[in-house]
Amino acid sequence: MATPLLASDGSPIAAISAAVDPAEADRLDDVGEELKKAVAVLAPRYGLNHA
């Protein structure tokens, strides 16, 4: 699972990703939400937008 980091013009410049063990596949929604939170915190620090 991954989520993009976007430049101010909307173009993708990086992504943050995470992987889980197949036994934890039921946590993918939670992992996705944590990735979104991480991007929301990191993007402004670097002058970027988040998806």
PDB file of all heavy atoms in Angstrom:
ATOM      1  N   MET A   1       0.851  -1.143   0.000  1.00  0.00           N
ATOM      2  CA  MET A   1       0.000   0.000   0.000  1.00  0.00           C
ATOM      3  C   MET A   1       0.908   1.220   0.000  1.00  0.00           C
ATOM      4  O   MET A   1       1.948   1.233   0.639  1.00  0.00           O
ATOM      5  CB  MET A   1      -0.873  -0.057   1.247  1.00  0.00           C
ATOM      6  CG  MET A   1      -1.728   1.141   1.434  1.00  0.00           C
ATOM      7  SD  MET A   1      -2.964   0.921   2.689  1.00  0.00           S
ATOM      8  CE  MET A   1      -3.935  -0.379   2.005  1.00  0.00           C
ATOM      9  N   ALA A   2       0.493   2.242  -0.742  1.00  0.00           N
ATOM     10  CA  ALA A   2       1.297   3.461  -0.825  1.00  0.00           C
ATOM     11  C   ALA A   2       0.390   4.672  -0.960  1.00  0.00           C
ATOM     12  O   ALA A   2      -0.759   4.554  -1.366  1.00  0.00           O
ATOM     13  CB  ALA A   2       2.245   3.386  -2.011  1.00  0.00           C
ATOM     14  N   THR A   3       0.942   5.813  -0.638  1.00  0.00           N
ATOM     15  CA  THR A   3       0.253   7.073  -0.839  1.00  0.00           C
ATOM     16  C   THR A   3       1.261   8.087  -1.373  1.00  0.00           C
ATOM     17  O   THR A   3       2.433   8.036  -1.008  1.00  0.00           O
ATOM     18  CB  THR A   3      -0.432   7.558   0.465  1.00  0.00           C
ATOM     19  OG1 THR A   3      -1.276   8.658   0.185  1.00  0.00           O
ATOM     20  CG2 THR A   3       0.565   7.919   1.529  1.00  0.00           C
ATOM     21  N   PRO A   4       0.841   8.955  -2.293  1.00  0.00           N
ATOM     22  CA  PRO A   4       1.796   9.857  -2.941  1.00  0.00           C
ATOM     23  C   PRO A   4       2.078  11.131  -2.151  1.00  0.00           C
ATOM     24  O   PRO A   4       1.261  11.578  -1.352  1.00  0.00           O
ATOM     25  CB  PRO A   4       1.103  10.214  -4.253  1.00  0.00           C
ATOM     26  CG  PRO A   4      -0.343  10.166  -3.911  1.00  0.00           C
ATOM     27  CD  PRO A   4      -0.483   9.045  -2.916  1.00  0.00           C
ATOM     28  N   LEU A   5       3.236  11.695  -2.426  1.00  0.00           N
ATOM     29  CA  LEU A   5       3.561  13.062  -2.039  1.00  0.00           C
ATOM     30  C   LEU A   5       3.550  13.857  -3.335  1.00  0.00           C
ATOM     31  O   LEU A   5       4.171  13.450  -4.317  1.00  0.00           O
ATOM     32  CB  LEU A   5       4.949  13.143  -1.408  1.00  0.00           C
ATOM     33  CG  LEU A   5       5.070  12.628   0.009  1.00  0.00           C
ATOM     34  CD1 LEU A   5       6.535  12.403   0.358  1.00  0.00           C
ATOM     35  CD2 LEU A   5       4.440  13.602   0.974  1.00  0.00           C
ATOM     36  N   LEU A   6       2.819  14.967  -3.347  1.00  0.00           N
ATOM     37  CA  LEU A   6       2.656  15.737  -4.567  1.00  0.00           C
ATOM     38  C   LEU A   6       3.333  17.091  -4.463  1.00  0.00           C
ATOM     39  O   LEU A   6       3.279  17.740  -3.419  1.00  0.00           O
ATOM     40  CB  LEU A   6       1.166  15.938  -4.855  1.00  0.00           C
ATOM     41  CG  LEU A   6       0.327  14.667  -4.942  1.00  0.00           C
ATOM     42  CD1 LEU A   6      -1.146  15.020  -5.081  1.00  0.00           C
ATOM     43  CD2 LEU A   6       0.789  13.782  -6.077  1.00  0.00           C
ATOM     44  N   ALA A   7       3.934  17.523  -5.563  1.00  0.00           N
ATOM     45  CA  ALA A   7       4.509  18.868  -5.642  1.00  0.00           C
ATOM     46  C   ALA A   7       3.360  19.868  -5.666  1.00  0.00           C
ATOM     47  O   ALA A   7       2.198  19.502  -5.853  1.00  0.00           O
ATOM     48  CB  ALA A   7       5.361  18.995  -6.894  1.00  0.00           C
ATOM     49  N   SER A   8       3.675  21.142  -5.501  1.00  0.00           N
ATOM     50  CA  SER A   8       2.633  22.169  -5.471  1.00  0.00           C
ATOM     51  C   SER A   8       1.827  22.228  -6.763  1.00  0.00           C
ATOM     52  O   SER A   8       0.676  22.656  -6.765  1.00  0.00           O
ATOM     53  CB  SER A   8       3.236  23.531  -5.155  1.00  0.00           C
ATOM     54  OG  SER A   8       4.203  23.869  -6.124  1.00  0.00           O
ATOM     55  N   ASP A   9       2.397  21.760  -7.883  1.00  0.00           N
ATOM     56  CA  ASP A   9       1.656  21.735  -9.143  1.00  0.00           C
ATOM     57  C   ASP A   9       0.839  20.456  -9.322  1.00  0.00           C
ATOM     58  O   ASP A   9       0.218  20.243 -10.354  1.00  0.00           O
ATOM     59  CB  ASP A   9       2.601  21.926 -10.328  1.00  0.00           C
ATOM     60  CG  ASP A   9       3.561  20.764 -10.530  1.00  0.00           C
ATOM     61  OD1 ASP A   9       3.546  19.791  -9.740  1.00  0.00           O
ATOM     62  OD2 ASP A   9       4.359  20.831 -11.483  1.00  0.00           O
ATOM     63  N   GLY A  10       0.856  19.585  -8.305  1.00  0.00           N
ATOM     64  CA  GLY A  10       0.073  18.351  -8.347  1.00  0.00           C
ATOM     65  C   GLY A  10       0.803  17.150  -8.918  1.00  0.00           C
ATOM     66  O   GLY A  10       0.268  16.047  -8.912  1.00  0.00           O
ATOM     67  N   SER A  11       2.023  17.347  -9.387  1.00  0.00           N
ATOM     68  CA  SER A  11       2.757  16.207  -9.934  1.00  0.00           C
ATOM     69  C   SER A  11       3.342  15.368  -8.803  1.00  0.00           C
ATOM     70  O   SER A  11       3.803  15.891  -7.799  1.00  0.00           O
ATOM     71  CB  SER A  11       3.857  16.683 -10.887  1.00  0.00           C
ATOM     72  OG  SER A  11       4.795  17.477 -10.196  1.00  0.00           O
ATOM     73  N   PRO A  12       3.322  14.047  -8.972  1.00  0.00           N
ATOM     74  CA  PRO A  12       3.874  13.173  -7.933  1.00  0.00           C
ATOM     75  C   PRO A  12       5.393  13.271  -7.901  1.00  0.00           C
ATOM     76  O   PRO A  12       6.039  13.308  -8.952  1.00  0.00           O
ATOM     77  CB  PRO A  12       3.418  11.782  -8.364  1.00  0.00           C
ATOM     78  CG  PRO A  12       3.168  11.885  -9.823  1.00  0.00           C
ATOM     79  CD  PRO A  12       2.775  13.311 -10.095  1.00  0.00           C
ATOM     80  N   ILE A  13       5.958  13.349  -6.697  1.00  0.00           N
ATOM     81  CA  ILE A  13       7.413  13.400  -6.578  1.00  0.00           C
ATOM     82  C   ILE A  13       7.969  12.294  -5.695  1.00  0.00           C
ATOM     83  O   ILE A  13       9.145  12.008  -5.738  1.00  0.00           O
ATOM     84  CB  ILE A  13       7.906  14.765  -6.074  1.00  0.00           C
ATOM     85  CG1 ILE A  13       7.320  15.080  -4.717  1.00  0.00           C
ATOM     86  CG2 ILE A  13       7.565  15.851  -7.052  1.00  0.00           C
ATOM     87  CD1 ILE A  13       8.007  16.223  -4.026  1.00  0.00           C
ATOM     88  N   ALA A  14       7.110  11.691  -4.891  1.00  0.00           N
ATOM     89  CA  ALA A  14       7.558  10.610  -4.009  1.00  0.00           C
ATOM     90  C   ALA A  14       6.327   9.868  -3.511  1.00  0.00           C
ATOM     91  O   ALA A  14       5.195  10.296  -3.723  1.00  0.00           O
ATOM     92  CB  ALA A  14       8.344  11.174  -2.828  1.00  0.00           C
ATOM     93  N   ALA A  15       6.579   8.762  -2.843  1.00  0.00           N
ATOM     94  CA  ALA A  15       5.495   7.996  -2.228  1.00  0.00           C
ATOM     95  C   ALA A  15       5.996   7.405  -0.926  1.00  0.00           C
ATOM     96  O   ALA A  15       7.195   7.153  -0.772  1.00  0.00           O
ATOM     97  CB  ALA A  15       5.015   6.891  -3.152  1.00  0.00           C
ATOM     98  N   ILE A  16       5.084   7.233  -0.027  1.00  0.00           N
ATOM     99  CA  ILE A  16       5.380   6.526   1.219  1.00  0.00           C
ATOM    100  C   ILE A  16       4.600   5.217   1.140  1.00  0.00           C
ATOM    101  O   ILE A  16       3.409   5.214   0.804  1.00  0.00           O
ATOM    102  CB  ILE A  16       4.947   7.326   2.454  1.00  0.00           C
ATOM    103  CG1 ILE A  16       5.747   8.615   2.552  1.00  0.00           C
ATOM    104  CG2 ILE A  16       5.094   6.492   3.724  1.00  0.00           C
ATOM    105  CD1 ILE A  16       5.339   9.505   3.703  1.00  0.00           C
ATOM    106  N   SER A  17       5.278   4.114   1.411  1.00  0.00           N
ATOM    107  CA  SER A  17       4.598   2.825   1.303  1.00  0.00           C
ATOM    108  C   SER A  17       4.809   1.999   2.567  1.00  0.00           C
ATOM    109  O   SER A  17       5.699   2.275   3.365  1.00  0.00           O
ATOM    110  CB  SER A  17       5.116   2.053   0.088  1.00  0.00           C
ATOM    111  OG  SER A  17       6.482   1.754   0.249  1.00  0.00           O
ATOM    112  N   ALA A  18       3.955   1.016   2.707  1.00  0.00           N
ATOM    113  CA  ALA A  18       4.056   0.085   3.835  1.00  0.00           C
ATOM    114  C   ALA A  18       3.595  -1.283   3.361  1.00  0.00           C
ATOM    115  O   ALA A  18       2.784  -1.396   2.441  1.00  0.00           O
ATOM    116  CB  ALA A  18       3.194   0.557   4.999  1.00  0.00           C
ATOM    117  N   ALA A  19       4.121  -2.284   3.973  1.00  0.00           N
ATOM    118  CA  ALA A  19       3.728  -3.657   3.664  1.00  0.00           C
ATOM    119  C   ALA A  19       3.392  -4.369   4.964  1.00  0.00           C
ATOM    120  O   ALA A  19       3.923  -4.029   6.022  1.00  0.00           O
ATOM    121  CB  ALA A  19       4.869  -4.379   2.963  1.00  0.00           C
ATOM    122  N   VAL A  20       2.473  -5.296   4.869  1.00  0.00           N
ATOM    123  CA  VAL A  20       2.114  -6.100   6.036  1.00  0.00           C
ATOM    124  C   VAL A  20       2.229  -7.572   5.679  1.00  0.00           C
ATOM    125  O   VAL A  20       2.131  -7.955   4.517  1.00  0.00           O
ATOM    126  CB  VAL A  20       0.683  -5.796   6.539  1.00  0.00           C
ATOM    127  CG1 VAL A  20       0.562  -4.366   7.013  1.00  0.00           C
ATOM    128  CG2 VAL A  20      -0.360  -6.106   5.504  1.00  0.00           C
ATOM    129  N   ASP A  21       2.429  -8.357   6.684  1.00  0.00           N
ATOM    130  CA  ASP A  21       2.444  -9.800   6.526  1.00  0.00           C
ATOM    131  C   ASP A  21       1.052 -10.245   6.070  1.00  0.00           C
ATOM    132  O   ASP A  21       0.052  -9.667   6.504  1.00  0.00           O
ATOM    133  CB  ASP A  21       2.796 -10.430   7.882  1.00  0.00           C
ATOM    134  CG  ASP A  21       2.975 -11.909   7.785  1.00  0.00           C
ATOM    135  OD1 ASP A  21       1.958 -12.626   7.881  1.00  0.00           O
ATOM    136  OD2 ASP A  21       4.123 -12.360   7.617  1.00  0.00           O
ATOM    137  N   PRO A  22       0.957 -11.237   5.201  1.00  0.00           N
ATOM    138  CA  PRO A  22      -0.362 -11.692   4.751  1.00  0.00           C
ATOM    139  C   PRO A  22      -1.318 -12.027   5.899  1.00  0.00           C
ATOM    140  O   PRO A  22      -2.524 -11.847   5.770  1.00  0.00           O
ATOM    141  CB  PRO A  22      -0.057 -12.937   3.918  1.00  0.00           C
ATOM    142  CG  PRO A  22       1.326 -12.716   3.402  1.00  0.00           C
ATOM    143  CD  PRO A  22       2.040 -11.978   4.521  1.00  0.00           C
ATOM    144  N   ALA A  23      -0.791 -12.455   7.010  1.00  0.00           N
ATOM    145  CA  ALA A  23      -1.636 -12.778   8.161  1.00  0.00           C
ATOM    146  C   ALA A  23      -2.301 -11.530   8.750  1.00  0.00           C
ATOM    147  O   ALA A  23      -3.266 -11.634   9.497  1.00  0.00           O
ATOM    148  CB  ALA A  23      -0.811 -13.492   9.237  1.00  0.00           C
ATOM    149  N   GLU A  24      -1.782 -10.358   8.406  1.00  0.00           N
ATOM    150  CA  GLU A  24      -2.338  -9.109   8.916  1.00  0.00           C
ATOM    151  C   GLU A  24      -3.073  -8.322   7.837  1.00  0.00           C
ATOM    152  O   GLU A  24      -3.302  -7.113   7.984  1.00  0.00           O
ATOM    153  CB  GLU A  24      -1.225  -8.260   9.516  1.00  0.00           C
ATOM    154  CG  GLU A  24      -0.574  -8.904  10.725  1.00  0.00           C
ATOM    155  CD  GLU A  24       0.414  -7.977  11.379  1.00  0.00           C
ATOM    156  OE1 GLU A  24       0.061  -6.810  11.624  1.00  0.00           O
ATOM    157  OE2 GLU A  24       1.534  -8.421  11.632  1.00  0.00           O
ATOM    158  N   ALA A  25      -3.467  -8.975   6.777  1.00  0.00           N
ATOM    159  CA  ALA A  25      -4.134  -8.306   5.661  1.00  0.00           C
ATOM    160  C   ALA A  25      -5.406  -7.585   6.092  1.00  0.00           C
ATOM    161  O   ALA A  25      -5.798  -6.598   5.477  1.00  0.00           O
ATOM    162  CB  ALA A  25      -4.441  -9.307   4.552  1.00  0.00           C
ATOM    163  N   ASP A  26      -6.029  -8.027   7.162  1.00  0.00           N
ATOM    164  CA  ASP A  26      -7.241  -7.363   7.645  1.00  0.00           C
ATOM    165  C   ASP A  26      -6.956  -5.964   8.187  1.00  0.00           C
ATOM    166  O   ASP A  26      -7.872  -5.183   8.420  1.00  0.00           O
ATOM    167  CB  ASP A  26      -7.943  -8.215   8.701  1.00  0.00           C
ATOM    168  CG  ASP A  26      -7.096  -8.493   9.927  1.00  0.00           C
ATOM    169  OD1 ASP A  26      -5.852  -8.557   9.810  1.00  0.00           O
ATOM    170  OD2 ASP A  26      -7.681  -8.649  11.019  1.00  0.00           O
ATOM    171  N   ARG A  27      -5.694  -5.614   8.362  1.00  0.00           N
ATOM    172  CA  ARG A  27      -5.296  -4.294   8.860  1.00  0.00           C
ATOM    173  C   ARG A  27      -5.008  -3.288   7.745  1.00  0.00           C
ATOM    174  O   ARG A  27      -4.638  -2.156   8.016  1.00  0.00           O
ATOM    175  CB  ARG A  27      -4.032  -4.417   9.723  1.00  0.00           C
ATOM    176  CG  ARG A  27      -4.238  -5.185  11.000  1.00  0.00           C
ATOM    177  CD  ARG A  27      -3.017  -5.093  11.916  1.00  0.00           C
ATOM    178  NE  ARG A  27      -2.700  -3.684  12.183  1.00  0.00           N
ATOM    179  CZ  ARG A  27      -1.509  -3.124  11.955  1.00  0.00           C
ATOM    180  NH1 ARG A  27      -0.515  -3.824  11.483  1.00  0.00           N
ATOM    181  NH2 ARG A  27      -1.293  -1.848  12.224  1.00  0.00           N
ATOM    182  N   LEU A  28      -5.192  -3.664   6.492  1.00  0.00           N
ATOM    183  CA  LEU A  28      -4.816  -2.779   5.388  1.00  0.00           C
ATOM    184  C   LEU A  28      -5.535  -1.432   5.449  1.00  0.00           C
ATOM    185  O   LEU A  28      -4.928  -0.402   5.167  1.00  0.00           O
ATOM    186  CB  LEU A  28      -5.066  -3.454   4.042  1.00  0.00           C
ATOM    187  CG  LEU A  28      -4.074  -4.552   3.672  1.00  0.00           C
ATOM    188  CD1 LEU A  28      -4.466  -5.190   2.350  1.00  0.00           C
ATOM    189  CD2 LEU A  28      -2.657  -4.006   3.594  1.00  0.00           C
ATOM    190  N   ASP A  29      -6.788  -1.402   5.813  1.00  0.00           N
ATOM    191  CA  ASP A  29      -7.493  -0.118   5.922  1.00  0.00           C
ATOM    192  C   ASP A  29      -6.834   0.767   6.976  1.00  0.00           C
ATOM    193  O   ASP A  29      -6.648   1.963   6.768  1.00  0.00           O
ATOM    194  CB  ASP A  29      -8.968  -0.322   6.259  1.00  0.00           C
ATOM    195  CG  ASP A  29      -9.767  -0.862   5.090  1.00  0.00           C
ATOM    196  OD1 ASP A  29      -9.322  -0.719   3.933  1.00  0.00           O
ATOM    197  OD2 ASP A  29     -10.848  -1.428   5.341  1.00  0.00           O
ATOM    198  N   ASP A  30      -6.479   0.180   8.114  1.00  0.00           N
ATOM    199  CA  ASP A  30      -5.812   0.944   9.175  1.00  0.00           C
ATOM    200  C   ASP A  30      -4.441   1.436   8.726  1.00  0.00           C
ATOM    201  O   ASP A  30      -4.057   2.579   9.003  1.00  0.00           O
ATOM    202  CB  ASP A  30      -5.662   0.098  10.444  1.00  0.00           C
ATOM    203  CG  ASP A  30      -6.992  -0.243  11.088  1.00  0.00           C
ATOM    204  OD1 ASP A  30      -7.966   0.520  10.898  1.00  0.00           O
ATOM    205  OD2 ASP A  30      -7.060  -1.274  11.781  1.00  0.00           O
ATOM    206  N   VAL A  31      -3.711   0.580   8.036  1.00  0.00           N
ATOM    207  CA  VAL A  31      -2.383   0.965   7.542  1.00  0.00           C
ATOM    208  C   VAL A  31      -2.522   2.118   6.544  1.00  0.00           C
ATOM    209  O   VAL A  31      -1.755   3.091   6.587  1.00  0.00           O
ATOM    210  CB  VAL A  31      -1.658  -0.239   6.894  1.00  0.00           C
ATOM    211  CG1 VAL A  31      -0.389   0.194   6.189  1.00  0.00           C
ATOM    212  CG2 VAL A  31      -1.357  -1.299   7.947  1.00  0.00           C
ATOM    213  N   GLY A  32      -3.502   2.044   5.685  1.00  0.00           N
ATOM    214  CA  GLY A  32      -3.732   3.122   4.723  1.00  0.00           C
ATOM    215  C   GLY A  32      -4.027   4.447   5.408  1.00  0.00           C
ATOM    216  O   GLY A  32      -3.510   5.493   5.004  1.00  0.00           O
ATOM    217  N   GLU A  33      -4.814   4.420   6.451  1.00  0.00           N
ATOM    218  CA  GLU A  33      -5.120   5.643   7.192  1.00  0.00           C
ATOM    219  C   GLU A  33      -3.869   6.204   7.869  1.00  0.00           C
ATOM    220  O   GLU A  33      -3.666   7.417   7.900  1.00  0.00           O
ATOM    221  CB  GLU A  33      -6.221   5.389   8.222  1.00  0.00           C
ATOM    222  CG  GLU A  33      -7.591   5.166   7.610  1.00  0.00           C
ATOM    223  CD  GLU A  33      -8.028   6.314   6.718  1.00  0.00           C
ATOM    224  OE1 GLU A  33      -7.904   7.486   7.127  1.00  0.00           O
ATOM    225  OE2 GLU A  33      -8.508   6.035   5.601  1.00  0.00           O
ATOM    226  N   GLU A  34      -3.023   5.339   8.385  1.00  0.00           N
ATOM    227  CA  GLU A  34      -1.773   5.794   9.013  1.00  0.00           C
ATOM    228  C   GLU A  34      -0.844   6.413   7.971  1.00  0.00           C
ATOM    229  O   GLU A  34      -0.173   7.410   8.248  1.00  0.00           O
ATOM    230  CB  GLU A  34      -1.078   4.641   9.746  1.00  0.00           C
ATOM    231  CG  GLU A  34      -1.813   4.183  10.993  1.00  0.00           C
ATOM    232  CD  GLU A  34      -1.957   5.294  12.016  1.00  0.00           C
ATOM    233  OE1 GLU A  34      -1.008   6.056  12.257  1.00  0.00           O
ATOM    234  OE2 GLU A  34      -3.057   5.404  12.594  1.00  0.00           O
ATOM    235  N   LEU A  35      -0.811   5.850   6.776  1.00  0.00           N
ATOM    236  CA  LEU A  35       0.006   6.434   5.706  1.00  0.00           C
ATOM    237  C   LEU A  35      -0.499   7.823   5.341  1.00  0.00           C
ATOM    238  O   LEU A  35       0.286   8.746   5.151  1.00  0.00           O
ATOM    239  CB  LEU A  35       0.004   5.538   4.469  1.00  0.00           C
ATOM    240  CG  LEU A  35       0.825   4.262   4.562  1.00  0.00           C
ATOM    241  CD1 LEU A  35       0.598   3.414   3.317  1.00  0.00           C
ATOM    242  CD2 LEU A  35       2.295   4.563   4.738  1.00  0.00           C
ATOM    243  N   LYS A  36      -1.808   7.984   5.243  1.00  0.00           N
ATOM    244  CA  LYS A  36      -2.381   9.296   4.935  1.00  0.00           C
ATOM    245  C   LYS A  36      -2.005  10.320   6.007  1.00  0.00           C
ATOM    246  O   LYS A  36      -1.676  11.464   5.698  1.00  0.00           O
ATOM    247  CB  LYS A  36      -3.897   9.206   4.823  1.00  0.00           C
ATOM    248  CG  LYS A  36      -4.388   8.521   3.584  1.00  0.00           C
ATOM    249  CD  LYS A  36      -5.901   8.503   3.594  1.00  0.00           C
ATOM    250  CE  LYS A  36      -6.479   7.599   2.554  1.00  0.00           C
ATOM    251  NZ  LYS A  36      -7.952   7.550   2.647  1.00  0.00           N
ATOM    252  N   LYS A  37      -2.055   9.900   7.264  1.00  0.00           N
ATOM    253  CA  LYS A  37      -1.687  10.797   8.360  1.00  0.00           C
ATOM    254  C   LYS A  37      -0.213  11.189   8.259  1.00  0.00           C
ATOM    255  O   LYS A  37       0.142  12.348   8.481  1.00  0.00           O
ATOM    256  CB  LYS A  37      -1.952  10.136   9.711  1.00  0.00           C
ATOM    257  CG  LYS A  37      -3.417   9.999  10.038  1.00  0.00           C
ATOM    258  CD  LYS A  37      -3.580   9.276  11.371  1.00  0.00           C
ATOM    259  CE  LYS A  37      -5.024   8.939  11.650  1.00  0.00           C
ATOM    260  NZ  LYS A  37      -5.161   8.153  12.885  1.00  0.00           N
ATOM    261  N   ALA A  38       0.641  10.234   7.931  1.00  0.00           N
ATOM    262  CA  ALA A  38       2.069  10.516   7.813  1.00  0.00           C
ATOM    263  C   ALA A  38       2.323  11.530   6.705  1.00  0.00           C
ATOM    264  O   ALA A  38       3.102  12.474   6.882  1.00  0.00           O
ATOM    265  CB  ALA A  38       2.849   9.228   7.548  1.00  0.00           C
ATOM    266  N   VAL A  39       1.667  11.371   5.567  1.00  0.00           N
ATOM    267  CA  VAL A  39       1.838  12.305   4.461  1.00  0.00           C
ATOM    268  C   VAL A  39       1.311  13.688   4.845  1.00  0.00           C
ATOM    269  O   VAL A  39       1.924  14.705   4.532  1.00  0.00           O
ATOM    270  CB  VAL A  39       1.151  11.783   3.181  1.00  0.00           C
ATOM    271  CG1 VAL A  39       1.073  12.844   2.116  1.00  0.00           C
ATOM    272  CG2 VAL A  39       1.908  10.576   2.654  1.00  0.00           C
ATOM    273  N   ALA A  40       0.197  13.728   5.547  1.00  0.00           N
ATOM    274  CA  ALA A  40      -0.377  15.011   5.964  1.00  0.00           C
ATOM    275  C   ALA A  40       0.571  15.779   6.879  1.00  0.00           C
ATOM    276  O   ALA A  40       0.619  17.003   6.855  1.00  0.00           O
ATOM    277  CB  ALA A  40      -1.717  14.779   6.660  1.00  0.00           C
ATOM    278  N   VAL A  41       1.357  15.064   7.669  1.00  0.00           N
ATOM    279  CA  VAL A  41       2.330  15.700   8.562  1.00  0.00           C
ATOM    280  C   VAL A  41       3.600  16.081   7.801  1.00  0.00           C
ATOM    281  O   VAL A  41       4.128  17.181   7.964  1.00  0.00           O
ATOM    282  CB  VAL A  41       2.677  14.764   9.744  1.00  0.00           C
ATOM    283  CG1 VAL A  41       3.849  15.294  10.534  1.00  0.00           C
ATOM    284  CG2 VAL A  41       1.455  14.587  10.648  1.00  0.00           C
ATOM    285  N   LEU A  42       4.092  15.189   6.961  1.00  0.00           N
ATOM    286  CA  LEU A  42       5.367  15.407   6.277  1.00  0.00           C
ATOM    287  C   LEU A  42       5.292  16.396   5.122  1.00  0.00           C
ATOM    288  O   LEU A  42       6.207  17.200   4.934  1.00  0.00           O
ATOM    289  CB  LEU A  42       5.912  14.076   5.741  1.00  0.00           C
ATOM    290  CG  LEU A  42       6.359  13.085   6.809  1.00  0.00           C
ATOM    291  CD1 LEU A  42       6.693  11.751   6.154  1.00  0.00           C
ATOM    292  CD2 LEU A  42       7.533  13.623   7.582  1.00  0.00           C
ATOM    293  N   ALA A  43       4.240  16.355   4.337  1.00  0.00           N
ATOM    294  CA  ALA A  43       4.163  17.173   3.126  1.00  0.00           C
ATOM    295  C   ALA A  43       4.351  18.658   3.401  1.00  0.00           C
ATOM    296  O   ALA A  43       5.178  19.301   2.729  1.00  0.00           O
ATOM    297  CB  ALA A  43       2.854  16.905   2.399  1.00  0.00           C
ATOM    298  N   PRO A  44       3.657  19.254   4.363  1.00  0.00           N
ATOM    299  CA  PRO A  44       3.839  20.691   4.596  1.00  0.00           C
ATOM    300  C   PRO A  44       5.253  21.067   5.021  1.00  0.00           C
ATOM    301  O   PRO A  44       5.728  22.159   4.732  1.00  0.00           O
ATOM    302  CB  PRO A  44       2.831  21.004   5.701  1.00  0.00           C
ATOM    303  CG  PRO A  44       1.821  19.930   5.627  1.00  0.00           C
ATOM    304  CD  PRO A  44       2.561  18.720   5.166  1.00  0.00           C
ATOM    305  N   ARG A  45       5.926  20.161   5.683  1.00  0.00           N
ATOM    306  CA  ARG A  45       7.310  20.436   6.115  1.00  0.00           C
ATOM    307  C   ARG A  45       8.241  20.637   4.926  1.00  0.00           C
ATOM    308  O   ARG A  45       9.271  21.286   5.042  1.00  0.00           O
ATOM    309  CB  ARG A  45       7.842  19.286   6.969  1.00  0.00           C
ATOM    310  CG  ARG A  45       7.173  19.194   8.308  1.00  0.00           C
ATOM    311  CD  ARG A  45       7.814  18.108   9.112  1.00  0.00           C
ATOM    312  NE  ARG A  45       7.087  17.915  10.356  1.00  0.00           N
ATOM    313  CZ  ARG A  45       7.385  17.004  11.237  1.00  0.00           C
ATOM    314  NH1 ARG A  45       8.405  16.173  11.030  1.00  0.00           N
ATOM    315  NH2 ARG A  45       6.676  16.880  12.344  1.00  0.00           N
ATOM    316  N   TYR A  46       7.882  20.044   3.790  1.00  0.00           N
ATOM    317  CA  TYR A  46       8.726  20.117   2.602  1.00  0.00           C
ATOM    318  C   TYR A  46       8.079  20.966   1.502  1.00  0.00           C
ATOM    319  O   TYR A  46       8.488  20.908   0.349  1.00  0.00           O
ATOM    320  CB  TYR A  46       9.045  18.715   2.101  1.00  0.00           C
ATOM    321  CG  TYR A  46       9.835  17.930   3.117  1.00  0.00           C
ATOM    322  CD1 TYR A  46       9.217  17.033   3.974  1.00  0.00           C
ATOM    323  CD2 TYR A  46      11.207  18.140   3.253  1.00  0.00           C
ATOM    324  CE1 TYR A  46       9.951  16.349   4.950  1.00  0.00           C
ATOM    325  CE2 TYR A  46      11.940  17.462   4.217  1.00  0.00           C
ATOM    326  CZ  TYR A  46      11.303  16.576   5.048  1.00  0.00           C
ATOM    327  OH  TYR A  46      12.015  15.907   5.996  1.00  0.00           O
ATOM    328  N   GLY A  47       7.038  21.697   1.850  1.00  0.00           N
ATOM    329  CA  GLY A  47       6.376  22.561   0.885  1.00  0.00           C
ATOM    330  C   GLY A  47       5.595  21.808  -0.156  1.00  0.00           C
ATOM    331  O   GLY A  47       5.425  22.275  -1.274  1.00  0.00           O
ATOM    332  N   LEU A  48       5.112  20.635   0.189  1.00  0.00           N
ATOM    333  CA  LEU A  48       4.399  19.778  -0.748  1.00  0.00           C
ATOM    334  C   LEU A  48       2.921  19.695  -0.388  1.00  0.00           C
ATOM    335  O   LEU A  48       2.513  20.052   0.714  1.00  0.00           O
ATOM    336  CB  LEU A  48       4.997  18.370  -0.740  1.00  0.00           C
ATOM    337  CG  LEU A  48       6.496  18.279  -0.957  1.00  0.00           C
ATOM    338  CD1 LEU A  48       6.986  16.860  -0.726  1.00  0.00           C
ATOM    339  CD2 LEU A  48       6.870  18.752  -2.331  1.00  0.00           C
ATOM    340  N   ASN A  49       2.136  19.179  -1.323  1.00  0.00           N
ATOM    341  CA  ASN A  49       0.737  18.877  -1.086  1.00  0.00           C
ATOM    342  C   ASN A  49       0.618  17.415  -0.749  1.00  0.00           C
ATOM    343  O   ASN A  49       1.532  16.633  -1.015  1.00  0.00           O
ATOM    344  CB  ASN A  49      -0.107  19.161  -2.337  1.00  0.00           C
ATOM    345  CG  ASN A  49      -0.093  20.620  -2.704  1.00  0.00           C
ATOM    346  OD1 ASN A  49      -0.133  21.486  -1.840  1.00  0.00           O
ATOM    347  ND2 ASN A  49      -0.036  20.889  -3.993  1.00  0.00           N
ATOM    348  N   HIS A  50      -0.501  17.012  -0.198  1.00  0.00           N
ATOM    349  CA  HIS A  50      -0.727  15.582  -0.003  1.00  0.00           C
ATOM    350  C   HIS A  50      -2.026  15.189  -0.664  1.00  0.00           C
ATOM    351  O   HIS A  50      -2.912  15.991  -0.849  1.00  0.00           O
ATOM    352  CB  HIS A  50      -0.695  15.181   1.465  1.00  0.00           C
ATOM    353  CG  HIS A  50      -1.721  15.857   2.321  1.00  0.00           C
ATOM    354  ND1 HIS A  50      -3.000  15.400   2.450  1.00  0.00           N
ATOM    355  CD2 HIS A  50      -1.646  16.973   3.091  1.00  0.00           C
ATOM    356  CE1 HIS A  50      -3.656  16.184   3.265  1.00  0.00           C
ATOM    357  NE2 HIS A  50      -2.874  17.150   3.665  1.00  0.00           N
ATOM    358  N   ALA A  51      -2.100  13.931  -1.098  1.00  0.00           N
ATOM    359  CA  ALA A  51      -3.275  13.444  -1.832  1.00  0.00           C
ATOM    360  C   ALA A  51      -4.425  13.185  -0.897  1.00  0.00           C
ATOM    361  O   ALA A  51      -4.273  13.008   0.272  1.00  0.00           O
ATOM    362  CB  ALA A  51      -2.925  12.157  -2.574  1.00  0.00           C
TER     363      ALA A  51
END
